[in-house]
Amino acid sequence: GSRDGSCLMTEWWLGRARVRTETGAHDVTVTASNLSGTSDPRTLVLTVLPNLPLARDVNATNVTGTSLTANFKLVETGGENPDVILFYGPQDGNVTVAEWDANATFVGAQAAGDKTIRLTGLTPGTTYHFRALASNSAGSKWSAHTTSFTTAPASVPPQVATTEAVSVT
């Protein structure tokens, strides 16, 4: 590592300092000492940037012919609550926003945890593909895989057939 002052070597002081991991700028005061004495305190500004958020693959429950509940977990916010969008449609758009037919946005920045949204107006007997996208100031990251679910077929009411009576006495 460099000792010319151009780079802060955390191993020199980490053991004796409280480290803040929240995103943002943090003032850190540093002093050094040896047998010759102690240096004047110097304040450094350390900026902790967010990482990419991480969303797990989507699962579906309560599937009917025209609706389903999409579930997934926002595992990691990256240190900054992200915006989260669930993309879905009969075609797999992979990781290209413009290739998806529809989306559902979770309103406001989202904390880590389980996410659930009810999707309605779906077509019976149709396979839908799903993928979540989480974005913060570090960038955007898609869930690892596209998942697929098929809505229930349209229910057809029973039909009564009538025939001419035969052999009636």
DSSP file with accessible surface (Angstrom, degrees, kcal/mol):
  #  RESIDUE AA STRUCTURE BP1 BP2  ACC     N-H-->O    O-->H-N    N-H-->O    O-->H-N    TCO  KAPPA ALPHA  PHI   PSI    X-CA   Y-CA   Z-CA
    1    1 A G              0   0  103      0, 0.0     2,-0.3     0, 0.0     8,-0.1   0.000 360.0 360.0 360.0 165.5    0.0    0.0    0.0
    2    2 A S        -     0   0   38      1,-0.1     3,-0.1     6,-0.0     5,-0.1  -0.641 360.0-178.8 -88.8 141.3    0.9    3.6   -0.4
    3    3 A R        +     0   0  196     -2,-0.3    -1,-0.1     1,-0.1     5,-0.0   0.092  58.0 100.6-121.2  19.9    2.2    5.7    2.5
    4    4 A D  S    S-     0   0  116      1,-0.0    -1,-0.1     3,-0.0    -2,-0.0   0.365  98.8-106.5 -89.4   6.4    2.6    9.0    0.7
    5    5 A G  S    S+     0   0   69      2,-0.4     3,-0.1    -3,-0.1    -1,-0.0   0.349  97.7 104.5  88.7  -7.6   -0.6   10.4    2.0
    6    6 A S  S    S+     0   0   91      1,-0.1     2,-0.4     2,-0.0    -3,-0.1   0.654  84.3  35.5 -82.1 -13.4   -2.4   10.1   -1.3
    7    7 A C  S    S-     0   0   56     -5,-0.1     2,-0.6     2,-0.0    -2,-0.4  -1.000  80.8-126.9-141.2 139.8   -4.4    7.1   -0.1
    8    8 A L        -     0   0   60     -2,-0.4     2,-0.9    -3,-0.1     3,-0.1  -0.761  17.9-151.2 -88.3 119.4   -5.8    6.3    3.3
    9    9 A M    >   -     0   0   24     -2,-0.6     3,-1.8     1,-0.2     4,-0.5  -0.811   4.5-162.7 -93.3 105.9   -4.8    2.9    4.5
   10   10 A T  G >> S+     0   0   70     -2,-0.9     4,-2.9     1,-0.3     3,-1.1   0.798  83.5  68.1 -63.4 -26.1   -7.6    1.8    6.7
   11   11 A E  G 34 S+     0   0  124      1,-0.2     4,-0.3     2,-0.2    -1,-0.3   0.728  91.0  64.1 -68.4 -16.9   -5.5   -0.9    8.4
   12   12 A W  G <4 S+     0   0  118     -3,-1.8    -1,-0.2     1,-0.1    -2,-0.2   0.814 125.7   7.1 -72.1 -29.7   -3.4    1.9   10.0
   13   13 A W  T X4 S+     0   0   35     -3,-1.1     3,-1.7    -4,-0.5     4,-0.3   0.507  99.2  97.1-131.5  -7.8   -6.3    3.2   12.1
   14   14 A L  G >< S+     0   0   76     -4,-2.9     3,-1.4     1,-0.3    -3,-0.1   0.867  81.1  59.7 -59.4 -37.2   -9.3    0.9   11.7
   15   15 A G  G 3  S+     0   0   80     -4,-0.3    -1,-0.3     1,-0.3    -2,-0.1   0.710 112.6  38.4 -66.3 -17.6   -8.6   -1.0   14.9
   16   16 A R  G <  S+     0   0  227     -3,-1.7     2,-0.3     2,-0.0    -1,-0.3   0.211 106.8  74.5-117.6  14.1   -8.9    2.1   17.0
   17   17 A A  S <  S-     0   0   38     -3,-1.4     2,-0.5    -4,-0.3    11,-0.0  -0.932  76.7-119.8-127.5 150.7  -11.7    3.9   15.2
   18   18 A R        -     0   0  240     -2,-0.3     2,-0.5     2,-0.0    -3,-0.1  -0.790  34.1-145.4 -83.0 130.7  -15.4    3.5   15.0
   19   19 A V        -     0   0   82     -2,-0.5     2,-0.5    -5,-0.1     9,-0.0  -0.857   4.8-151.7-104.6 128.6  -16.3    2.9   11.4
   20   20 A R        -     0   0  145     -2,-0.5     6,-0.1     1,-0.1    -2,-0.0  -0.845  12.2-177.6 -97.4 132.5  -19.6    4.3   10.0
   21   21 A T        +     0   0  112     -2,-0.5    -1,-0.1     2,-0.1     3,-0.1   0.422  43.5 114.6-110.8  -1.1  -21.0    2.3    7.1
   22   22 A E  S    S-     0   0   95      1,-0.1    26,-0.3    28,-0.0    58,-0.1  -0.420  76.8-100.6 -66.8 147.7  -24.1    4.4    6.3
   23   23 A T  S    S+     0   0   45     56,-0.5     2,-0.2    24,-0.1    26,-0.2  -0.299  82.3  57.4 -66.2 152.3  -23.9    6.0    2.9
   24   24 A G  E    S-A   48   0A  31     24,-2.7    24,-2.8    -3,-0.1     2,-0.3  -0.642  93.3 -41.9 121.3-176.9  -22.9    9.7    2.8
   25   25 A A  E     -A   47   0A  69     22,-0.2     2,-0.4    -2,-0.2    22,-0.2  -0.705  51.3-173.3 -91.1 137.8  -20.0   11.8    3.9
   26   26 A H  E     -A   46   0A  20     20,-2.8    20,-3.2    -2,-0.3     2,-0.4  -0.997  20.4-133.0-134.1 131.1  -18.4   11.2    7.3
   27   27 A D  E     -A   45   0A 121     -2,-0.4     2,-0.4    18,-0.2    18,-0.2  -0.697  23.5-171.9 -82.0 132.1  -15.7   13.3    9.1
   28   28 A V  E     -A   44   0A  26     16,-3.3    16,-3.6    -2,-0.4     2,-0.5  -0.994  11.3-150.3-126.5 124.0  -12.9   11.2   10.5
   29   29 A T  E     -A   43   0A  91     -2,-0.4     2,-0.4    14,-0.3    14,-0.2  -0.851  17.5-169.2 -97.2 130.8  -10.3   12.7   12.7
   30   30 A V  E     +A   42   0A  38     12,-3.5    12,-2.6    -2,-0.5     2,-0.3  -0.949  11.8 174.3-124.1 136.2   -6.9   11.1   12.6
   31   31 A T        -     0   0   81     -2,-0.4     2,-0.4    10,-0.2     9,-0.1  -0.954  13.0-155.5-131.2 155.2   -3.8   11.5   14.7
   32   32 A A        -     0   0   59     -2,-0.3     7,-3.2     8,-0.1     2,-0.3  -0.956  10.5-174.6-127.9 149.5   -0.5    9.6   14.7
   33   33 A S  E     +B   38   0B  79     -2,-0.4     2,-0.2     5,-0.2     5,-0.2  -0.995  12.5 153.5-145.1 150.0    2.0    9.1   17.4
   34   34 A N  E >   -B   37   0B 117      3,-2.2     3,-1.7    -2,-0.3    -2,-0.0  -0.820  66.0 -64.7-149.5-164.3    5.4    7.5   17.8
   35   35 A L  T 3  S+     0   0  186      1,-0.3     3,-0.1    -2,-0.2    -2,-0.0   0.746 129.4  59.0 -66.1 -21.0    8.4    8.0   20.2
   36   36 A S  T 3  S-     0   0  118      1,-0.3     2,-0.3     0, 0.0    -1,-0.3   0.576 118.8 -92.0 -83.1 -12.8    8.9   11.5   18.8
   37   37 A G  E <   -B   34   0B  36     -3,-1.7    -3,-2.2     2,-0.0     2,-0.4  -0.886  48.4 -53.5 137.8-164.7    5.5   12.7   19.7
   38   38 A T  E     -B   33   0B 103     -2,-0.3    -5,-0.2    -5,-0.2     2,-0.0  -0.938  45.2-125.6-121.0 139.1    1.9   13.1   18.4
   39   39 A S        -     0   0   54     -7,-3.2     3,-0.1    -2,-0.4    -2,-0.0  -0.269  35.4 -92.6 -75.0 164.3    0.8   14.7   15.2
   40   40 A D        -     0   0  135      1,-0.1    -1,-0.1    -9,-0.1    -8,-0.1  -0.510  54.8 -95.8 -69.0 145.8   -1.8   17.5   15.0
   41   41 A P        -     0   0   86      0, 0.0     2,-0.4     0, 0.0   -10,-0.2  -0.361  40.3-161.0 -64.4 142.1   -5.2   16.0   14.4
   42   42 A R  E     -A   30   0A 181    -12,-2.6   -12,-3.5    -3,-0.1     2,-0.6  -0.991   8.2-142.8-124.5 136.3   -6.3   15.9   10.8
   43   43 A T  E     -A   29   0A  88     -2,-0.4     2,-0.4   -14,-0.2   -14,-0.3  -0.879  17.6-171.3-101.8 126.0   -9.9   15.6    9.7
   44   44 A L  E     -A   28   0A  58    -16,-3.6   -16,-3.3    -2,-0.6     2,-0.6  -0.868  18.6-135.7-110.6 147.7  -10.6   13.6    6.6
   45   45 A V  E     -A   27   0A  89     -2,-0.4     2,-0.5   -18,-0.2   -18,-0.2  -0.928  20.1-167.1-105.6 115.4  -13.9   13.3    4.9
   46   46 A L  E     -A   26   0A  53    -20,-3.2   -20,-2.8    -2,-0.6     2,-0.6  -0.910   5.1-156.2-101.5 129.5  -14.8    9.7    3.9
   47   47 A T  E     -A   25   0A  88     -2,-0.5     2,-0.6   -22,-0.2   -22,-0.2  -0.930   0.4-157.6-109.6 121.8  -17.6    9.3    1.5
   48   48 A V  E     -A   24   0A  46    -24,-2.8   -24,-2.7    -2,-0.6   -27,-0.0  -0.885  13.7-157.1 -98.5 117.2  -19.4    5.9    1.6
   49   49 A L        -     0   0  128     -2,-0.6    31,-0.0   -26,-0.2     2,-0.0  -0.652  20.6-105.9 -92.8 152.0  -21.2    5.3   -1.7
   50   50 A P        -     0   0   18      0, 0.0    29,-0.2     0, 0.0     2,-0.2  -0.335  28.2-136.9 -72.6 157.2  -24.2    2.9   -2.1
   51   51 A N        -     0   0  119     27,-2.6    87,-0.3     1,-0.1    29,-0.2  -0.563  39.1 -75.5 -97.6 174.1  -23.8   -0.5   -3.7
   52   52 A L        -     0   0   76     -2,-0.2    26,-0.2    86,-0.2    -1,-0.1  -0.436  51.5-117.1 -68.3 142.5  -26.3   -1.9   -6.2
   53   53 A P        -     0   0    0      0, 0.0     2,-0.4     0, 0.0    24,-0.2  -0.338  23.7-139.3 -74.2 165.0  -29.5   -3.3   -4.7
   54   54 A L  E     -C   76   0C  48     22,-2.8    21,-1.8    79,-0.1    22,-1.7  -0.976  17.8-177.0-134.3 119.6  -30.3   -7.0   -4.9
   55   55 A A  E     -C   74   0C   2     -2,-0.4    89,-0.5    19,-0.2    19,-0.2  -0.928  21.3-132.2-112.9 138.7  -33.8   -8.5   -5.6
   56   56 A R        -     0   0  136     17,-3.0    76,-0.2    -2,-0.4    87,-0.1  -0.374  42.0 -73.9 -79.1 169.4  -34.5  -12.2   -5.6
   57   57 A D        -     0   0   55      1,-0.1    16,-0.3    15,-0.1     2,-0.2  -0.197  55.0-103.7 -64.1 155.4  -36.5  -13.9   -8.4
   58   58 A V        -     0   0    5     87,-0.4     2,-0.3    72,-0.2    14,-0.2  -0.545  32.9-169.0 -85.5 142.7  -40.3  -13.5   -8.5
   59   59 A N  E     -D   71   0C  89     12,-3.1    12,-3.1    -2,-0.2     2,-0.4  -0.880  11.8-139.3-123.4 158.0  -42.8  -16.1   -7.4
   60   60 A A  E     +D   70   0C  13     -2,-0.3     2,-0.3    10,-0.2    10,-0.2  -0.959  21.4 171.0-123.7 140.9  -46.5  -16.1   -7.9
   61   61 A T  E     +D   69   0C  54      8,-2.5     8,-2.9    -2,-0.4    -2,-0.0  -0.876  60.4  34.1-134.7 169.9  -49.3  -17.1   -5.6
   62   62 A N  S    S-     0   0  115     -2,-0.3     2,-0.4     6,-0.2    -1,-0.2   0.898  76.8-175.1  50.4  47.4  -53.1  -16.9   -5.6
   63   63 A V        +     0   0   57      5,-0.2     5,-0.2    -3,-0.1     2,-0.2  -0.612  10.4 164.2 -79.9 125.7  -53.1  -17.5   -9.4
   64   64 A T        -     0   0   57      3,-3.1    88,-1.2    -2,-0.4    -1,-0.0  -0.595  55.1 -85.1-120.5-169.0  -56.5  -17.2  -11.1
   65   65 A G  S    S+     0   0   16     86,-0.3    61,-0.2    -2,-0.2    86,-0.1   0.818 125.2  20.1 -69.9 -29.6  -57.5  -16.8  -14.7
   66   66 A T  S    S+     0   0   73      1,-0.1    56,-2.7    58,-0.1    55,-0.5   0.362 124.9  31.6-125.3   5.3  -57.2  -13.0  -14.6
   67   67 A S  E     + E   0 120C  13     53,-0.2    -3,-3.1    54,-0.2     2,-0.3  -0.983  48.7 176.7-156.1 164.9  -55.0  -12.2  -11.7
   68   68 A L  E     - E   0 119C   0     51,-2.0    51,-3.1    -2,-0.3     2,-0.6  -0.969  31.6-114.4-161.7 163.7  -52.1  -13.3   -9.5
   69   69 A T  E     -DE  61 118C  14     -8,-2.9    -8,-2.5    -2,-0.3     2,-0.4  -0.946  27.2-151.7-106.7 120.0  -50.0  -12.1   -6.6
   70   70 A A  E     -DE  60 117C   0     47,-2.9    47,-2.1    -2,-0.6     2,-0.4  -0.797  17.1-174.9 -92.2 133.9  -46.3  -11.6   -7.4
   71   71 A N  E     +DE  59 116C  35    -12,-3.1   -12,-3.1    -2,-0.4     2,-0.3  -0.983  14.0 145.8-130.4 139.8  -43.9  -12.0   -4.5
   72   72 A F  E     - E   0 115C  11     43,-2.0    43,-3.4    -2,-0.4     2,-0.5  -0.966  38.7-113.4-160.1 170.9  -40.2  -11.5   -4.2
   73   73 A K  E     - E   0 114C  96    -16,-0.3   -17,-3.0    -2,-0.3     2,-1.0  -0.942   8.0-146.5-116.2 129.9  -37.6  -10.3   -1.7
   74   74 A L  E     -CE  55 113C   0     39,-2.9    39,-2.4    -2,-0.5   -19,-0.2  -0.848  26.5-179.9 -87.0 100.5  -35.5   -7.2   -1.8
   75   75 A V  E     +     0   0C  48    -21,-1.8     2,-0.4    -2,-1.0    -1,-0.2   0.893  61.1  15.8 -75.3 -41.5  -32.5   -8.7   -0.1
   76   76 A E  E     -C   54   0C  94    -22,-1.7   -22,-2.8    -3,-0.1    -1,-0.2  -0.999  49.7-163.2-141.2 132.2  -30.2   -5.7   -0.1
   77   77 A T    >   -     0   0   18     -2,-0.4     3,-0.8   -24,-0.2    -1,-0.1   0.609  43.2-123.6 -85.7 -15.9  -30.8   -2.0   -0.7
   78   78 A G  T 3   -     0   0    3      1,-0.2   -27,-2.6   -26,-0.2     3,-0.1   0.620  67.6 -61.7  79.7  11.6  -27.1   -1.3   -1.3
   79   79 A G  T 3  S+     0   0   41    -29,-0.2   -56,-0.5     1,-0.1     2,-0.3   0.420 129.9  72.3  93.6  -1.5  -27.2    1.3    1.5
   80   80 A E  S <  S-     0   0   67     -3,-0.8    30,-0.1   -29,-0.2    58,-0.1  -0.951  92.2-109.8-147.9 119.4  -29.8    3.5   -0.1
   81   81 A N        -     0   0   80     -2,-0.3    30,-0.2    28,-0.1     2,-0.1  -0.309  44.0-145.4 -55.3 122.8  -33.5    2.5   -0.5
   82   82 A P        -     0   0    0      0, 0.0    28,-3.4     0, 0.0     2,-0.4  -0.409  12.9-111.3 -89.6 164.9  -34.1    1.8   -4.2
   83   83 A D  E     -F  135   0D  93     52,-2.7    52,-2.6    26,-0.2     2,-0.4  -0.745  38.0-154.1 -83.7 141.7  -37.0    2.2   -6.5
   84   84 A V  E     -FG 134 106D   0     22,-0.6    22,-2.6    24,-0.4     2,-0.4  -0.980  14.9-177.0-128.3 132.0  -38.4   -1.2   -7.5
   85   85 A I  E     -FG 133 105D  44     48,-2.6    48,-2.6    -2,-0.4     2,-0.6  -0.994  15.5-149.4-127.3 133.1  -40.3   -2.1  -10.7
   86   86 A L  E     -FG 132 104D   0     18,-3.1    18,-2.5    -2,-0.4     2,-0.4  -0.905  16.7-160.0-100.2 119.2  -41.8   -5.5  -11.5
   87   87 A F  E     +FG 131 103D   5     44,-3.0    44,-2.1    -2,-0.6     2,-0.3  -0.815  19.8 159.9 -99.1 143.2  -41.8   -6.2  -15.2
   88   88 A Y  E     +FG 130 102D  36     14,-2.5    14,-1.8    -2,-0.4    13,-0.2  -0.983   4.8 128.3-156.6 162.6  -44.1   -8.8  -16.7
   89   89 A G  E     -F  129   0D   1     40,-1.4    40,-3.2    -2,-0.3     4,-0.1  -0.894  65.7 -80.9 163.7 171.4  -45.8   -9.9  -19.9
   90   90 A P  S    S+     0   0   51      0, 0.0     2,-0.4     0, 0.0    37,-0.1   0.666 113.0  60.4 -71.9 -13.2  -46.4  -12.9  -22.2
   91   91 A Q  S    S-     0   0  130     38,-0.1     2,-0.7     8,-0.1    10,-0.3  -0.933  91.3-118.5-114.1 141.3  -42.9  -12.3  -23.8
   92   92 A D        -     0   0   79     -2,-0.4     3,-0.1     1,-0.2     8,-0.1  -0.650  24.4-172.9 -78.5 112.3  -39.7  -12.6  -21.8
   93   93 A G    >   -     0   0    3     -2,-0.7     3,-2.1     1,-0.3     6,-0.3   0.432  18.1-162.0 -84.5   0.0  -38.0   -9.1  -22.0
   94   94 A N  T 3   -     0   0   86      1,-0.2    -1,-0.3     5,-0.1    51,-0.0  -0.295  65.3 -26.5  53.2-123.2  -34.9  -10.4  -20.3
   95   95 A V  T 3  S+     0   0   66     -3,-0.1     2,-0.6    47,-0.1    -1,-0.2  -0.004 112.5 102.6-113.4  31.9  -33.0   -7.3  -19.0
   96   96 A T    X   -     0   0   71     -3,-2.1     3,-1.7     1,-0.2     4,-0.4  -0.939  57.8-156.0-117.7 111.4  -34.3   -4.8  -21.6
   97   97 A V  G >  S+     0   0   80     -2,-0.6     3,-1.7     1,-0.3    -1,-0.2   0.896  92.9  55.6 -52.0 -45.8  -36.9   -2.5  -20.2
   98   98 A A  G 3  S+     0   0   90      1,-0.3    -1,-0.3    -5,-0.0    -5,-0.0   0.693  98.8  63.5 -66.3 -16.1  -38.4   -1.7  -23.7
   99   99 A E  G <  S+     0   0  123     -3,-1.7     2,-0.3    -6,-0.3    -1,-0.3   0.545  84.8  90.4 -87.1  -6.7  -38.9   -5.5  -24.3
  100  100 A W    <   -     0   0   18     -3,-1.7   -11,-0.1    -4,-0.4    -8,-0.1  -0.697  66.0-148.9 -91.3 144.3  -41.4   -5.9  -21.5
  101  101 A D  S    S+     0   0  100    -10,-0.3     2,-0.3    -2,-0.3   -12,-0.2   0.789  75.0   4.4 -79.8 -31.0  -45.2   -5.5  -22.1
  102  102 A A  E     -G   88   0D  29    -14,-1.8   -14,-2.5     2,-0.0     2,-0.3  -0.964  58.5-167.0-150.7 163.9  -46.1   -4.2  -18.7
  103  103 A N  E     -G   87   0D  83     -2,-0.3     2,-0.4   -16,-0.2   -16,-0.2  -0.986  13.0-148.0-152.7 158.3  -44.8   -3.2  -15.3
  104  104 A A  E     -G   86   0D  15    -18,-2.5   -18,-3.1    -2,-0.3     2,-0.4  -0.997  19.4-149.5-129.3 124.1  -45.9   -2.4  -11.8
  105  105 A T  E     -G   85   0D  75     -2,-0.4     2,-0.6   -20,-0.2   -20,-0.2  -0.802  11.5-134.3 -98.5 132.3  -44.0    0.2   -9.8
  106  106 A F  E     -G   84   0D  20    -22,-2.6   -22,-0.6    -2,-0.4     2,-0.2  -0.764  36.2-117.6 -80.3 122.8  -43.6    0.0   -6.0
  107  107 A V  S    S-     0   0  137     -2,-0.6    -1,-0.0   -24,-0.1     0, 0.0  -0.435  72.4  -1.2 -71.8 128.4  -44.4    3.6   -4.9
  108  108 A G  S    S-     0   0   44     -2,-0.2   -24,-0.4     2,-0.1     2,-0.1   0.136 106.5 -43.7  81.4 162.1  -41.5    5.3   -3.1
  109  109 A A        -     0   0   59    -26,-0.1     2,-0.4   -28,-0.1   -26,-0.2  -0.406  66.8-132.7 -62.3 139.5  -38.0    4.1   -2.2
  110  110 A Q        -     0   0   31    -28,-3.4     2,-0.1   -30,-0.1     3,-0.1  -0.817   6.5-141.5-107.5 135.2  -38.2    0.6   -0.8
  111  111 A A        -     0   0   51     -2,-0.4   -37,-0.2   -30,-0.2   -35,-0.1  -0.445  43.8 -83.1 -80.1 161.0  -36.6   -0.9    2.3
  112  112 A A  S    S+     0   0   55     -2,-0.1     2,-0.3   -37,-0.1   -37,-0.2  -0.298  84.7  75.8 -61.6 149.9  -35.3   -4.4    2.2
  113  113 A G  E    S-E   74   0C  21    -39,-2.4   -39,-2.9    -3,-0.1     2,-0.2  -0.836  83.8 -25.3 139.7-175.1  -37.8   -7.2    2.8
  114  114 A D  E     -E   73   0C 122     -2,-0.3     2,-0.4   -41,-0.2   -41,-0.2  -0.488  53.3-160.0 -72.3 137.9  -40.6   -9.1    1.2
  115  115 A K  E     +E   72   0C  24    -43,-3.4   -43,-2.0    -2,-0.2     2,-0.4  -0.958  10.6 179.4-121.9 137.8  -42.5   -7.4   -1.6
  116  116 A T  E     +E   71   0C  83     -2,-0.4     2,-0.3   -45,-0.2   -45,-0.2  -1.000   4.5 172.7-139.9 137.4  -46.0   -8.3   -2.8
  117  117 A I  E     -E   70   0C  39    -47,-2.1   -47,-2.9    -2,-0.4     2,-0.5  -0.991  26.0-133.8-146.6 137.8  -48.2   -6.9   -5.5
  118  118 A R  E     -E   69   0C 104     -2,-0.3     2,-0.5   -49,-0.2   -49,-0.2  -0.810  19.4-159.2 -92.0 125.8  -51.5   -8.0   -6.9
  119  119 A L  E     +E   68   0C   7    -51,-3.1   -51,-2.0    -2,-0.5     2,-0.2  -0.918  15.1 178.0-107.0 129.5  -51.7   -8.0  -10.8
  120  120 A T  E     +E   67   0C 101     -2,-0.5   -53,-0.2   -53,-0.2   -51,-0.0  -0.743  51.0  53.8-123.6 172.1  -55.1   -7.9  -12.4
  121  121 A G  S    S+     0   0   72    -55,-0.5   -54,-0.2    -2,-0.2    -1,-0.1   0.704  71.7 151.1  77.1  19.6  -56.5   -7.8  -15.9
  122  122 A L        -     0   0   10    -56,-2.7    -1,-0.2    -3,-0.2     6,-0.0  -0.398  49.9-107.2 -80.6 162.9  -54.4  -10.8  -17.1
  123  123 A T    >   -     0   0   80     -2,-0.1     3,-1.1     1,-0.1    28,-0.3  -0.773  36.3-112.1 -94.0 129.4  -55.6  -13.1  -19.8
  124  124 A P  T 3  S+     0   0   47      0, 0.0    30,-0.1     0, 0.0    28,-0.1  -0.235  97.2  15.4 -59.4 146.1  -56.8  -16.6  -18.8
  125  125 A G  T 3  S+     0   0   47     27,-1.6     2,-0.4     1,-0.2    27,-0.1   0.740  96.4 131.9  65.8  26.1  -54.6  -19.6  -19.8
  126  126 A T    <   -     0   0   34     -3,-1.1    25,-2.4   -61,-0.2     2,-0.5  -0.898  56.3-130.1-115.5 138.0  -51.6  -17.4  -20.6
  127  127 A T  E     - H   0 150D  60     -2,-0.4     2,-0.4    23,-0.3    23,-0.3  -0.739  27.0-165.3 -84.0 126.7  -48.0  -17.8  -19.6
  128  128 A Y  E     - H   0 149D  17     21,-3.6    21,-2.5    -2,-0.5     2,-0.3  -0.911   8.1-146.6-113.3 142.5  -46.6  -14.6  -18.1
  129  129 A H  E     -FH  89 148D  38    -40,-3.2   -40,-1.4    -2,-0.4     2,-0.3  -0.845  17.0-164.4-107.6 147.3  -42.9  -13.9  -17.5
  130  130 A F  E     +FH  88 147D   0     17,-2.8    17,-2.1    -2,-0.3     2,-0.3  -0.970  16.5 164.7-136.5 146.5  -41.6  -11.8  -14.6
  131  131 A R  E     -F   87   0D  20    -44,-2.1   -44,-3.0    -2,-0.3     2,-0.3  -0.945  24.1-137.8-158.4 140.5  -38.5  -10.0  -13.5
  132  132 A A  E     -F   86   0D   0     -2,-0.3    11,-2.8   -46,-0.2     2,-0.4  -0.750  11.1-162.3-101.0 146.1  -37.8   -7.4  -10.9
  133  133 A L  E     -FI  85 142D  14    -48,-2.6   -48,-2.6    -2,-0.3     2,-0.4  -0.995   4.2-170.1-128.3 123.9  -35.5   -4.3  -11.3
  134  134 A A  E     -FI  84 141D   0      7,-2.3     7,-2.6    -2,-0.4     2,-0.4  -0.949   8.8-175.2-115.4 135.4  -34.2   -2.4   -8.3
  135  135 A S  E     +FI  83 140D  26    -52,-2.6   -52,-2.7    -2,-0.4     5,-0.2  -0.994  13.5 155.5-135.8 135.3  -32.4    1.0   -8.8
  136  136 A N  E >   - I   0 139D  19      3,-2.4     3,-1.7    -2,-0.4   -55,-0.1  -0.733  64.8 -72.7-136.2-168.5  -30.6    3.4   -6.6
  137  137 A S  T 3  S+     0   0   88      1,-0.3     3,-0.1    -2,-0.2   -85,-0.1   0.706 128.5  61.5 -67.7 -14.8  -27.9    6.1   -7.2
  138  138 A A  T 3  S-     0   0   46    -87,-0.3     2,-0.3     1,-0.3    -1,-0.3   0.689 119.8 -95.9 -80.1 -18.3  -25.3    3.3   -7.7
  139  139 A G  E <   -I  136   0D  27     -3,-1.7    -3,-2.4   -88,-0.2     2,-0.3  -0.912  46.1 -57.4 137.4-164.0  -27.2    2.0  -10.7
  140  140 A S  E     -I  135   0D  70     -2,-0.3     2,-0.4    -5,-0.2    -5,-0.2  -0.905  35.8-170.9-122.0 147.8  -29.8   -0.7  -11.5
  141  141 A K  E     -I  134   0D  90     -7,-2.6    -7,-2.3    -2,-0.3     2,-0.2  -0.990  13.0-143.7-141.7 130.8  -29.8   -4.5  -11.1
  142  142 A W  E     -I  133   0D  41     -2,-0.4    -9,-0.2    -9,-0.2   -87,-0.1  -0.551  35.4 -94.7 -84.2 154.0  -32.3   -7.1  -12.3
  143  143 A S        -     0   0    1    -11,-2.8   -87,-0.2    -2,-0.2    -1,-0.1  -0.307  46.8-106.0 -60.2 155.2  -33.3  -10.1  -10.4
  144  144 A A  S    S+     0   0   67    -89,-0.5     2,-0.3     1,-0.1    -1,-0.1   0.836  92.2  20.7 -61.0 -37.3  -31.1  -13.1  -11.5
  145  145 A H  S    S-     0   0  115    -51,-0.0   -87,-0.4   -15,-0.0     2,-0.4  -0.949  71.5-118.0-135.3 153.4  -33.6  -14.9  -13.6
  146  146 A T        -     0   0   31     -2,-0.3     2,-0.3   -15,-0.1   -15,-0.2  -0.726  34.9-159.2 -82.2 135.2  -36.9  -14.5  -15.4
  147  147 A T  E     -H  130   0D  29    -17,-2.1   -17,-2.8    -2,-0.4     2,-0.4  -0.823   0.9-148.5-114.6 159.5  -39.6  -16.7  -13.9
  148  148 A S  E     +H  129   0D  58     -2,-0.3     2,-0.3   -19,-0.2   -19,-0.2  -0.976  14.8 177.2-132.3 144.3  -42.8  -17.8  -15.6
  149  149 A F  E     -H  128   0D  40    -21,-2.5   -21,-3.6    -2,-0.4     2,-0.5  -0.987  20.3-138.5-142.5 147.4  -46.4  -18.6  -14.4
  150  150 A T  E     -H  127   0D  78     -2,-0.3   -23,-0.3   -23,-0.3   -87,-0.0  -0.928  19.2-130.8-111.2 128.6  -49.5  -19.5  -16.3
  151  151 A T        -     0   0    2    -25,-2.4   -86,-0.3    -2,-0.5     3,-0.1  -0.340  39.2 -88.5 -69.9 157.8  -52.9  -18.1  -15.4
  152  152 A A        -     0   0   38    -88,-1.2   -27,-1.6   -85,-0.2   -26,-0.2  -0.310  50.3 -99.6 -65.1 148.9  -55.8  -20.5  -14.9
  153  153 A P        -     0   0  104      0, 0.0   -88,-0.1     0, 0.0    -1,-0.1  -0.291  48.0 -86.6 -66.1 158.6  -57.8  -21.3  -18.0
  154  154 A A        -     0   0   66    -30,-0.1     2,-0.4   -89,-0.1   -31,-0.0  -0.407  45.2-121.2 -64.0 136.4  -61.1  -19.5  -18.6
  155  155 A S        -     0   0  117     -3,-0.1    -1,-0.1    -2,-0.1    -3,-0.0  -0.690  23.2-154.3 -83.7 132.5  -63.9  -21.3  -16.8
  156  156 A V        -     0   0  111     -2,-0.4     3,-0.1     3,-0.0    -1,-0.0  -0.923  19.0-121.2-106.9 127.0  -66.6  -22.4  -19.2
  157  157 A P        -     0   0  102      0, 0.0     0, 0.0     0, 0.0     0, 0.0  -0.338  39.4 -95.2 -65.3 147.6  -70.1  -22.8  -17.7
  158  158 A P        -     0   0  126      0, 0.0     2,-0.4     0, 0.0     0, 0.0  -0.323  38.7-139.1 -62.2 146.8  -71.5  -26.3  -18.1
  159  159 A Q        -     0   0  173     -3,-0.1     2,-0.5     2,-0.0    -3,-0.0  -0.903   3.8-142.0-110.9 140.9  -73.7  -26.7  -21.1
  160  160 A V        -     0   0  135     -2,-0.4     2,-0.4     2,-0.0     0, 0.0  -0.868  14.9-157.5-101.2 127.1  -77.0  -28.7  -21.1
  161  161 A A        -     0   0   92     -2,-0.5     2,-0.4     2,-0.0    -2,-0.0  -0.862   4.1-157.6-104.2 138.0  -77.7  -30.7  -24.2
  162  162 A T        -     0   0  129     -2,-0.4     2,-0.3     3,-0.0    -2,-0.0  -0.908  10.5-178.0-114.8 142.9  -81.2  -31.8  -25.1
  163  163 A T        -     0   0  134     -2,-0.4     2,-0.2     3,-0.0     3,-0.0  -0.929  38.0 -87.6-131.7 163.6  -82.2  -34.7  -27.3
  164  164 A E        -     0   0  173     -2,-0.3     2,-0.2     1,-0.1     0, 0.0  -0.463  48.0-113.1 -72.3 136.8  -85.4  -36.0  -28.5
  165  165 A A        -     0   0   74     -2,-0.2     2,-0.3     2,-0.0     3,-0.2  -0.463  36.6-171.0 -70.4 141.3  -87.0  -38.5  -26.1
  166  166 A V        +     0   0  112     -2,-0.2    -3,-0.0     1,-0.2    -1,-0.0  -0.944  59.3  19.2-131.4 154.7  -87.2  -42.0  -27.4
  167  167 A S  S    S+     0   0  121     -2,-0.3     2,-0.5     1,-0.2    -1,-0.2   0.900  75.7 162.1  55.3  45.9  -88.9  -45.1  -26.1
  168  168 A V              0   0  113     -3,-0.2    -1,-0.2     0, 0.0    -3,-0.0  -0.837 360.0 360.0 -95.5 127.4  -91.3  -43.2  -23.9
  169  169 A T              0   0  182     -2,-0.5     0, 0.0     0, 0.0     0, 0.0  -0.855 360.0 360.0-121.2 360.0  -94.3  -45.2  -22.8
